Amino acid sequence: MRAYPVQQFGIDHLRQIDLPTPQTAPGTVLIKVHAVALNYRDLMVVKGLYNPKMALPRIPCSDGAGEVVAIGEGVTRVKVGDRVCGIFMQRWLDGPPTAEKSKDALGGDVDGMLAEYALLHEQGVVGFPEHLSYEEASTLPCAGVTAWNALHHAGDPANPIEPDATILIQGTGGVSIFALQFGKLLGARILGTSSSEEKLSRARSLGLDEGCNYKQRPDWSKWVSETTANKGADRIIEVGGAGTFGQSLRAARVGGTIAQIGILSGGSTTDPLALTPILHKQLRVQGIYVGSRTMFEQMNAAIAKSRLHPVVDKVFDFNQSAEAFAHMESASHFGKIVIRITTQQ
């Protein structure tokens, strides 16, 4: 099979090579991968920034969708011909996260999906809604489940998001756009920030209620306050990290929740953290690291019921995988970047 193992860190070093096609063992399923979606984590893995001490070679990318072409002895959850995705953390099936469940994350702890075939345990795969293409389904395992977790499982379980709630998304990457779509399913009011008027316009076509260009209005937390009559946002989908966290604290309402997801804006780990807003506003700050298989299945049910389609920015050919990573690095995308894989006969 053709694959793109990271043998040396750096996008320029990403090369397609031939590897033996995996063979099934008891409890495993062989997936013919049709599409792979990129996440910021995948870019960091390829560049050596996610784990500089990662043992190489390592096939990157956590998110892929494909067809089951062979099953090992004892497999009962899926059958040959099923259309499936792998789950991000192969051991996190249900319940709260633990150190043990957090092991075996695809494209990091173990080989990922940027190959023509992937061998996974039957417990580590889920079917996806019938109305989705392989390209659309490939976007679900990380960005989709992360956004679902941030809206449905972060915060106070006794006080779920109500239809009149205000949700703030940052930027127009995969997680943020999924949060926009899932938030609209909840009937919430969605506010968003971006550096691009064009992207804000596209987001409005998906249901964004109000948008702020943070290049024109760097103090966007004040804009959130003004837009919410000084109340603040009920839930903030925080993907920026150190560079945006302080403003997220100021933009949240009293008793609100910040779903801390990303580190896109970088920032120093030694930067001072203003704890006062957390105390005075009695905020809940919930770290989000994807989610469980059960969350994936809950999300799929909602997607199937609503006939929702993930937003795909651009689809690259398998031979253009390095170009796909460069496109992600440019931060010019809206929604998800996908690599379509065509298996040689």
N, C-alpha and C positions, 0 to 999 in steps of 0.2 A: 504494500500500500504506500501511497504518497503521504508524507507528513512534514510538519514544520517544527521539529524539535529545536528548542533553544540550546545551542551548543556553545555559543559565546554571546554575552550580553550585548544588546544594541540592535536597533531595527535594521541597520545596514548588514548585520551578520545573519539575519533570518534567511535561511535557505531551505528549499524543498528537497527532501531526500527520499529514497526508498527504504522502507522498513518491512520486516515480516508482518503479515496480517495476524492479529491476535487469534488465538484458538480458545474456544469456550472450555470452561471447567465447571464442575457442579455449582449450581446457584448463580451462574453468570449468563449475561446475554451479549451477543455481538451485534453492534449497531452500525449500519451503513449510514454514515453522517452525510446529510444533504446540505446543511447550512450551519454556520457558526456566527454568533454575534459577539462583538467586542465590548469590553468594559474597561474603565480606566485602570482597574487592577491588572488586566491583561497587558496593557501598555507598560505598566510599572514592572511586571514580571519580565517582559522582553528586554527592557532597558536595564534590568538589574537593580532597580530601586525598591522593589517590593521585599525581596530577601536576597541581599548580595551574597549570602552564604548558601543559596539554594544549590542542591546537588544537580549537576548537569550531566547529560542532556535531560530536558524536561519539555514535553509537549504542552504548549500553553493553551489558554482559553477554557473557561469554565462552562460556557454556554453553547450548546449545540442541540440540533434536532435531527432525527433520522428515523430509519426503518429497522426494526428487528429482523435480522437475516438468519440468525442461528441462536439456539438456546442450549444451555447446559443441562445436565441431569438434575432433576428435581425442581426445575423452574415452573412456577404456577401463576405468577402475577402477570406475565405477558406471554404472547405467542408470536411466532414468526408472522411478519406482515404488519404488526402493530406500529403505529407512528408514536414515537416517544421523545422525551427530553431527559437528559441526566439531571439529577438534582445537584445543587452547588456543593453542599457538604454531604458526602455519601453516607454518613452515619447519623445525621440529624433527621430522624423520621417523624418525631412527634415530641410534644412537651417542651419544657424550657431548655435552653442550651446548656451544655456542660462541656468541660474540657475534652472529654472522650468523644462527644458528638461532634465537636468542632474539628476533629481530625479528618484527613482524607478529602480535603477540598480540591475539586478538580482544577487542573491547571496551576497548581501550587504545590500542595503536599504530594499529589499524585499526578500522573499524566492527564492532560485535558483533551479537548475535542478538536483541535486543529489538525485533523488527519482524516483519511478516507474511512477509517473504521475505528470504533472505540469499544472496548470490552469493559462492561460495568456489571456490578452485582444487581440481581433482579430487584432488590429492595431500593436501589439507587436510581430508579427510572420511574417516570410517570407519563401517562398518555396526555395528549393535549387536545383542545377543542377541534372538532371536525372542520369548522369553517376557516381555520387558519392554515396558511401555507407553511412549508418548512422554514422559509425565511422569517416569517412572522413569529412562529413558535420558538425559533432559536433565541429570541430576545427575552424570553420569559424567566429562565432559571435564576438569574442574578438581579437584573434591574426590576423586572416585574415583581418578583417575590419580595424584594427589598421594599419597594413602594407599598405593597400590600401590607407587609409587616408594620411599616411606619404608620399606616393609617388605621389598621384594625387591631394591632396588638401592643403598640406603644401607648403611653399615657395610662390613665386610670381605667382599669377594666370595668369598673362600675359606672363609668361615665364615657361611653363611646361617642364618637363624633356624631353630632346631630345635623339635620339638614340645614340649620341656620348657622353652622360653624364657619369660621374663616380659616382657610389653609393657605400658607405661603410656600411657594416653591421657588427655588433658586436656579436660574439658568434654564436651559432647554435640552439638557442631556437626557439619557434614557430613563433614569430614576425619576427625574422631575416631571417628564412628560407622562410617564405611567401614573405618577401621583396626581397629576392634573386629570387624567382620564378616570382613575378610580375615585377621586374626590367628587367629580361630577356625578358619578353613579350614586354617591351618597347624598347628592343634593347640596353640597357645600358651596360656599363662595370661595373662588380661587384667586389669589393674588400671586403675581410673579415678577421676578427681576431678570433682566438680561442686559447685555451691552449692545444689543442689536434691535433696532426698531422693526426690521424685517422679521426677526424671530418672534418678537412680541406679537406682531400681526398674525403670524402663523399660529401662535399659541391661542390667540383670541378665536381663531376659526375652530379650535378644539374645545372652546368653552371658557378660556381664561377671562375672568371678569374685569380685572384691572392689572395693568402692567407698568413697571417702572424701569427706565433705562438708567442703570447705575453709573454709567459714564457721565450722563448729564446730571444725575442726582446721586452723588456718592453717599450721602446720608440717607440711604433708602429706608433705614429703620424709622426715621421721622416721617417719611412718606407713608409707611405702614400705619403709623399712629394717626396721621391725618385722614387716611382712607378709611379707617375703622372708628372714626369719631373718638380717638384717644383711648380706645379699648385695647387694641393689639390683636395679634393673630392667635387663634386657639391652638393651632398645630403648625409647627415650622419644620419643613423638610430641609434639613441643614446638610448640604452637600459640599460646602466650601471649606470647612475646617477652620484652622486658626485664623485665617484672614477674614472670615465672616462671622465667626461665633459671637463676638462681642455685640455686633449689631443684631444678631438673632435674639440675644438675651433682651436687648432693648425693644425689639419688635414684638415680643411675646406678650400676651395678656397676663394679668394676674391669675395664677393657677393654671397657666397654659403648659404645653408640652413641646419640647424641642426633640425631634427625632434626629439624632446625630449620626450621619451616615458617611460622609465623604471628607476628603482632604484635598479637594481640587485646587484650592487657593494657596496651598502650601502654608508658609508661615513658620516661624521658629517655635520649637517646643519650649523655649525659655521665655517666650513672650508672657508678660504678666496677664493673669486671668482675673477679670473683675467678677468676684463672687457675689458682690452686693445684690445685683438684680435677681440672682437665684434665690437669695434669702428673702428679699423684700417682696418679690412677686410670688414666692412659694412655687417656683417652677419645677417641673419634672424634666430632667434631661435623660433621655433613653438612648443608649447606644444601640445601633441597628447593624447587624452583620448578616445580611440576607435573611434566611428563615428556614423552617422545616419543610419536610415533604407534605405534611398535613396542610400547612399554609399554602403551598403550591397547589394542592388539590382544591382548597377553598377558593383560591384565586381563579383557577381554571373554571370552576362552576359558575362564578360570576361573569367571567369573560364569555362563556358559552351562552348564558342566559341573555346577556346584553348584546351579543354578537359584536363585541368590541374588537377592533383591529389595532394591534400595536403599530406605532409610527416608525417606519423604516426610512432613514435618511438616504442611504446609498447602499447598493449591493455591488460588491467586488467579486471578480472571479477568483478561484482558488490560487491561480498563478499570480494574482495581484495581492497576495496577503500582506506583503511588506508595505505596499501602497495603502492598504486599508489601515494599518497601524499609523502610518504617517498622517493620514486623514484625521484619525482620532487625535493625534498629537497636535494638530493645527487648531483643535477646539472649534471648528467651523460647522460641526454637524448639528442637526436638529433631530432628536430622537436617537435611533439606534443605527449603528454601522454593521452590516452583515457581509459575510463571505460565503458565497455559494460554492459548494463542492460538487464536482462532477467526477464520479468514479470511472476510471479507465476500465474498459472491458477486456 
